[in-house]
Amino acid sequence: MSDIKKLVNDPLKVADELLDGLVEAYDGDCEKVGRRSIVKTSIPAGKVALLVGGGSGHEPIYHGLVGKNLADGAACGDIFAAPSPDIVFEATEAVNKGNGVLYLYGNYAGDVMNFDMGAELAEEEDIDVRTVLIWDDVCSAPPTEKKNRRGIAGLVPVVKLVGAASQTAQSLDELEATAKKAVLQTRSVGVSMAPGSIPASGKPTFEIAENEIGLGMGIHGEPGVKEIPMTTADELTPMMLDLVFEDFEKDEEVAELSAGDEIVLLVNSLGATTMMECLICLRKAKEILNARGIVVRDTIVGPLVTCQEMAGISFSVTRLDDELRTLWDMPCESVCYSKMQS
């Protein structure tokens, strides 16, 4: 693993240098703020602001989800590490336009602790802050304990929906309610076949046997459901989607997925898994969903939530109601994800 070739300078400065590059990729629409945050250069006065964030190394998320009808800013941590409270506070100050700031990020202990501390700093400056955690990984806790789950690739549709809602939300309460609904209707499951690496050391993020797949493993190699023998795309895809279907069925707060439901489907590569593999899995996923009468309103496919050169794939399903459908159809544009007018 230490022989992996990476085009970097100082391995200890990659988080800062990648942020500088990301700012350049936005061509003037975003700027670097404070120690390590990225913020839109134009945020309307009085807007309810949306701040996302998390560890670097998973590009293009989270920091690539700042843009038109998306997040207003992102607080960026070091590689696979939460942004520090001062970074969160600097980003909060920068996006605040007098009508409150919603924090929206994945449910990881370090992020929760540091964002909470950042919120305390913001509240000392009379900035109203609310937090909604993304916990879409169905393999990390049962439905009765879903608020203890990890946030994985479902963050992409969730941030897109909440970013759209933030354009017209009149209050922080209103935006918070929409965010909670988007999270509740989003479920994901992932698998891992080979680890990524930590640029500063070249060490793998986890270990797994050559002939095994980690079913339900997290994006950092966190434990999943079990390790299974290496298999085919057509055998693995229904195994993964069944976990999503089963979760909707068992969760008393939502209805099960049924014929006529409209969803957004995300097929995500964790970095090394190719578009070829994602498309082969997508083909099988659509076959399964069509057989159930579930309507795929939009499909997203590609490496959006990554872990360096980690081999793996995840499926995310977001069910749309009338409100979420309208928000989904709103066009958006960022380095990570862009959507044309429906």
N, C-alpha and C positions, 0 to 999 in steps of 0.2 A: 504493500500500500504506500510505502514511503517513496516509491519510484514514480508515482503519478505525476505527470508533467502538468504544471499550471503556469499560466502567464501572469505572474504577480511580481511585485517588487519586494518590499519588506513584508513577510507573512503576517507580522503583527499589525500592519497598517491596512490590511485589505478592506476592512469595514469602512474606513474613512475614504479610501481611494475609490471603492465601488460607488459610494454615495456621491462623490464628486462626478463620477462618470454618469450616474443616473440623472443628476441635475442637468448635465450637458445633453442627455438624451431627450429631455423635455423641451429643449430649444426655447428657453425663456419663459415657459409657462410655470415653472417651479424654481425655487431657490433653496439653498442650504441656509438653515437657521441654527444659531447656537453651535453646540459641539457636534451633534450628529442628528439633525432632523431635516426633513424635506417638506416644504410648504408651498402651496399655490401662491403665485405672485398677485393674484386678484381674487379676493373673497368679498362678496357684497356686505356692506354694513348691515347689521341686524340679523345676519344669517345664523341659524342654529348650526354650529360647526361640528364636523365629523373628524375625529382623530383616530387613526389606526396605528399599529406598530408591533414590534417584536424583534426577535433576533435577526441579524443579517445572515447571509449564507443560504437563504431559501429563495433567492430571486427567481422570478421577478416580484413575488409578494414579499412583504406587505407593501413595501415602499414604492412598488410600481403601480399601486392602485390609487395613487393621488392623481386627480385630473378632472376633466369635465364631467359633471354629474356623478362624481365618485367621491373619494375622501378629500378633505381639505388639506390634510397633512399627515405625516407619519413620523413617529419617534423610532429611531433606529438603534438597536443594540449592537454589541460586538457579534462575532460569528457564533451562532447558536446560543446567544445569551440575551437576556432581557435588557431593554434600554434602562439606564439608571434613572432615578427619580428626577435629577436635574435636567436630563435630556427630555423627559416627559413634560416637565414644567415649561421648559423653553418652547417646546412645540405647542403646548396648550396656550401660552401667552400669544404666540404668533397667529394661531388660527382663531382665537377668540374675537368675536365681533359684537359682543355685548348681549348675546341672547343664549349663552350657555354653550358647553362643549360636551359632546357624547364621545366617550371612549368605547371603541369596538375592537376587540382583539381576542386571540386564542387563549383558552383556559389552561395556562401553565403557571405553576406556583411562583416562579421568579417574576413573570410578567405581572401577575396579580399584585404581588407585594410592591413592586416598583411603581406601577401605575397608580396604586392606591396612595402611595407616598407622594407621587407627583400631584395627585388630586388634592391632597392636604395642603401642599404648597400653593396650588392654584386657589383654593378656597380662602387661604389667608389673604389673597389679593382680590377677594370678592368675585371670583370666577366660578359660576355654577357648573358643576361637573356631574355627569352620570356615567355609569359603566354598564355595558352589556357584554357578557362573555360569550364567545362562540365555542360550542361543545358538541360538534357534529359526529365525532368518531364513535360509532355504535359498539365497537369492540372494546372500548376502554372502561365501560361501566354499563350495568343494565338500565332499562328505561326508568326504573324507580329511583335510580341514582344518577340520572343523565346530566345533572348539573356538575358532576365530578368528572365528566368526560373531557378528553383533549379536543382542541380545535385543530382540524386538519384542512383538507382542500375545500370543504364547504364554505370556508371564509370568502372565497371568490364570489359566488352568487350572493352571499349575505351582504358583503360590502357593496356590491353593485346595487342591490335593492335599497339598502339604507342610504347610500350616496344619492340615489335618485330621490328618495323621500326627503332628504335634507335640503333639497332645492326649494321646497314649498312648505316645509314644516313651520308652523307658527310658534311652537314651543318645544322645549327640551322634553317635556312629558310626551308630546305627540311623537317625536322621533324615537324616543325610548320604546314606546309601545310597538311601533312598526318594527324596530330592530328585534325585539323579543319574539314577535310573530315570525319573522324571517328565520331566526335561529331555530325555533320550535319546529318549523316545517322543513328543516334541512338535515339530512342524514348522510353519512359517508362511511365507507369501509376501504381500507387499503391493504396491500400486500407488499412485502419486500423480498428481493432475491439476492441482493448484494449491497454492501454498505457504501455510503459516501465517506468522505474524509474531512478531517479538520485541517485547513490550510496551514496553520501555524506549526503543526507537528507532523502532518502527513499520516496520522494514525486513523484507522477506520472508526466510524461512529458506533459500530457494533460488529458482531461476528455471526455468521450463519453458514451452515454446511453447503457445499457446492450443489448438492442435489436436493435442496429443500427450499420451500417458500414459507416465509413468516406471514401467516394469515392474520390480519388485523394489527400488524406492527405499526407503530407510530412513525412520524417523519424523522425522528431522531433515533429510531431503533427501539422505542419503548415496546414492552411485551404486548403481544396480541392475544388471540384466541388459542392458537397452537401452531406448531410447525408441521407442514404437510409435504409429501413428496412432490418434486417438480412435476408439473403437469402441462396440459395444453391450454390454449386460450379459451377454447370452447368448453372445457371442463371447469376452468377456474371462474369464468365470468358468471355463470349462474350460481355458483357457490357464494360469490361475493354479493350479488344482488339479492339472494335469498336472505342474507343477514339484514339487509336494508328493509326488505318487505316485512320480515319477522319483527323488526323493531317498531315499525309503524303499527303493526297488529297488536303488540304487547303494551304499547304506551297508551295509558288511559286518557292522556291529555289531547291526543289527536286521533282522527279516524284512520283506519287502515287505508293503504293505497288501493284504489279500486278503479274499475273501468270508467272512463270519462274524465278522470283526474288529469290535470295538466301539470307538467313538470319541466324544470330545467335539468338537463343531464350534463354533468361534467365528467369527462374521462381524462384524468390527470396523470402525467408522467412525473415520477419523482426525480428525474434528471437524466439517467442513462438509458431508460427505456425509450425506444425509438417511436416515431410517429407511426411507422409500419405496425408495430405491436399494438399501439393504442387503437388504431383503426380496425385491426382484426378483432380486438375485444369489443369495440364499439358496434361492429356489425352484429355480433352475437347479442349484445345488450339490447339493441333495438329490436331484434327478433323476439326476445323475451318480453320486453315491454309491450310490443304490439300484440302479442298473444294474450296479454292481460287487459288489453284495451286502454292502456295508459298512454296519454297523448304527450309526446315530447314537443313542447313549444319551441325550444331552442337547445342546441347542442354545442358544448364547448369541448375542445379536445386539444391536448398538448401539454408541455411542461410549464405549468403555472405555479405550482407549489412544490418546490424541489429541495433536495438536500445534497448539493454538489453532484457527484457522479453516482448517486444512489440508484440502483436498479429496482424498480417497483412501479406499481400503478394503483390508482384509487378511483372509485366511482363515488360521485356525490349526486344526490337527488334533492331538489327543492320543489315542493309542491306549491303551486300558485293559486291564490283565490283572486277575486276581482281586484282588490287593492294591489296585491303583489304583481299581478299580471300587468296592470297599468304601469307600475314602477319598472318592471322588467323591460317593457317595450320602449322606455325612454332611451335615446341614444346616449352613449358615453364614450370617453376617449382617455386612454392612459398608455403608459409604456407596457403595462402588464396585459390589459384587456380593453378592447374597444368594440363597440356595438353600433351598427348602423340603425337608422330609423326603421322600425318594423312596418 
